[in-house]
Amino acid sequence: MALLGRPASSQAAPAPASTFLSPANGADPMQTACRDDVVLAGGDEFLDGAVLVEMMYSTSCMAVWGRVTRFDGLSAGNTITMRIYPKTDPDSERSQSRSELDLQSVYTRMLIEPDVDARVCGIASVTVGEETFEQPNPVCI
C-alpha cells in the first residue's frame, strides 16, 4: 500500500539528526541538551542587590556556566561581564568569560568538570559610565 503516492517500504524512516551541540568546554549551554537538567547551584548579589550572580550546573553534562543579571536599569551604554574558572587554576585555558555592552543579562559558555570534588568559581562585574564594579567575592560551587 502506498501513502501519499509513495511506495510501501518495510524500512522505518531515519530519525532526524539531533539539533543539539555536544557538551564541551566553550559550548553554548543553550545550544546543548544540558539546559534541560540545569539547576541553580549557587548565587550571590552585589551592589545592594542591583546585580545577581548565578552558577548553573547540569548533572547529565557535568557542566557549569555562569549568569549575571543587572536590575539597576543602567544597561544602556554599559557593560556586564561574567567569568567562570576552575577554583584551583583561575587562569586556566578552560576558563570562560563573556562581556557584553547594552545587555541586562549574560551567561558564559560551558566549563566541563568531570571531577566531582573539583570546584568552579564565578565572578561578575558591571560598568556604570567610566566606573567598574566587581563582585567582592567569587561564587564557588
C-alpha positions in Angstrom: 0.0 0.0 0.0 1.3 3.5 -0.8 0.7 6.5 1.4 0.5 9.9 -0.3 1.8 8.5 -3.5 4.9 6.8 -2.0 5.6 3.1 -2.4 5.3 1.0 0.7 8.5 0.2 2.4 9.5 -2.2 5.2 12.2 0.2 6.4 11.5 2.9 9.0 12.3 6.5 8.2 15.6 7.6 9.6 15.5 9.5 12.8 16.1 13.2 12.5 19.6 14.3 13.4 19.9 16.0 16.8 19.9 19.7 16.7 21.8 20.0 20.0 25.6 20.6 20.2 27.7 18.1 22.2 28.6 19.2 25.7 32.2 20.6 25.6 34.3 23.3 27.1 33.3 26.5 25.4 30.0 25.3 24.0 26.9 27.5 24.3 24.8 25.8 27.0 21.6 26.9 25.4 22.6 25.0 22.2 23.0 21.7 24.2 20.7 19.3 26.0 22.5 20.3 29.2 20.0 23.1 29.6 17.2 20.5 30.2 18.5 19.4 33.7 20.2 22.6 34.8 19.9 23.6 38.4 20.9 26.8 40.2 24.0 25.6 42.2 25.0 28.9 43.8 24.5 32.6 43.7 25.2 35.9 45.2 24.2 39.6 44.9 26.2 42.7 45.0 25.7 46.5 44.7 22.9 46.2 47.2 21.0 43.6 45.2 21.3 45.5 41.9 23.4 42.7 40.4 22.6 38.9 40.7 25.3 36.3 40.0 24.3 32.7 39.5 26.2 29.5 38.9 24.3 26.9 36.9 25.1 23.2 36.8 24.0 20.3 34.6 24.4 16.8 36.2 24.0 15.0 32.9 26.7 17.0 31.2 28.9 17.7 34.3 28.9 21.2 33.1 29.0 24.6 34.8 28.1 28.0 33.4 27.6 31.4 35.0 24.9 34.0 34.5 24.9 37.6 35.7 21.8 39.9 35.6 21.6 43.6 36.5 18.5 45.1 38.0 19.7 48.7 38.2 18.1 49.8 34.9 21.5 51.0 33.7 22.4 48.5 31.0 22.3 51.1 28.1 25.8 52.2 27.3 27.3 50.0 30.0 28.9 46.5 30.1 28.2 43.4 32.0 30.8 40.7 32.4 30.8 37.1 33.8 33.8 34.8 34.2 34.0 31.2 35.4 37.1 29.2 36.1 38.4 26.1 38.0 39.0 27.2 41.6 42.5 25.7 41.7 43.5 27.4 38.4 41.9 30.8 37.9 44.0 31.4 34.8 43.1 28.0 33.2 42.6 27.9 29.5 39.3 26.2 30.3 38.0 29.4 31.9 35.0 31.0 30.2 34.3 34.7 30.1 31.7 36.9 28.4 31.4 40.6 28.3 28.6 42.5 26.5 27.5 46.1 26.0 23.9 47.3 26.5 22.6 44.0 27.9 20.8 43.4 31.2 21.9 39.7 31.5 24.6 37.4 30.0 25.6 33.8 30.6 29.0 32.2 29.9 29.8 29.3 27.8 30.2 25.9 29.5 33.1 24.6 31.5 33.0 20.8 31.8 34.2 19.5 35.2 34.0 15.7 35.5 35.9 15.7 38.9 33.0 15.8 41.4 35.5 17.1 44.1 36.7 20.0 42.0 35.2 23.4 42.4 34.3 26.0 39.8 34.1 29.7 40.7 32.4 32.6 39.0 32.8 36.4 39.3 31.0 39.2 37.7 31.4 42.9 37.1 29.3 45.8 35.6 30.1 49.3 34.5 28.3 52.4 35.1 29.7 55.1 33.0 33.5 55.1 33.5 33.3 53.2 36.8 33.6 49.4 37.1 32.1 47.5 40.0 33.3 43.9 40.6 31.7 41.4 42.7 33.6 41.3 46.0 33.8 37.5 46.4 33.5 34.8 43.8 30.8 32.3 44.0 32.3 28.8 44.1 30.3 25.5 43.6 
